[in-house]
Amino acid sequence: MDFIDILKDIMVDFNLNQTQLAKLIGVKQSQVSEWLSGKSKPGYDSLRAICKALDISADRILGLKD
């Protein structure tokens, strides 16, 4: 599974839209949109913020674990 699909699944699981996720982790909605379109990928700080905000493991967001 690639990052786009993983992020979409996480957003569905937590019932979040792009704006909500962006606000939760302190980035602009346009940044989340770029991640979901494959134009860019989040850096360490954003990945860490997602994990902390949603209380999920880095393994999950990196596709190492379901």
N, C-alpha and C positions, 0 to 999 in steps of 0.2 A: 504494500500500500504506500502511495506517495504522500508527501506532506500535505498537499492540498486536501486529499481525501481524509486524512487523519484529523486535520483542523476542522473540516466540515462536520465530521462525526462528533467531535468534541463539542462543537457549537450546538449541534442538535441535542446531544445528551444533556447539556446544561441549559437548553432553551435560550440561547443567546443569538442575537443578530450581530452584524458587524459593528454597529455603533455601540452596543452594549459591551461587547468584548473589548473594543478599543478603549472605552472609558474605564473599564475595570482594570486594564493593565497600563493605562497612561500613554497611549499612542493615538494618533489620528485615525479616524475611520478609513481614510484613503490608504493608510498603510496596511490595514487588515485586508482591504480590497485587493491591494497589490499581491499580498500573500496568497489570497484565494484564487487569483487569476494566474499565478505563476510568474508574475513579473519580477518578484523579489521573494526572498525568504527572510524570516526573522533572525535577528542576531541573538547572541547569548542572553543579553539582558531581557529581551522580549520573551524568549523561551522560558527563562527563569520566572518572569512575571506571570506568565500564563500558568505555569505549574503551581506557583504559590497562591495565586488568586483562586484557582479552581481546585486546589488540593489534589493535584494529579502528579503522577511520577514522570520524570523526564523520559523514562523508558517508553511510556505511552505516547508522548508527543513526538518522540523520535522514531516511533514505529518498531521499537524493539520488543514491545509487549502490548497485548490488547487491553 
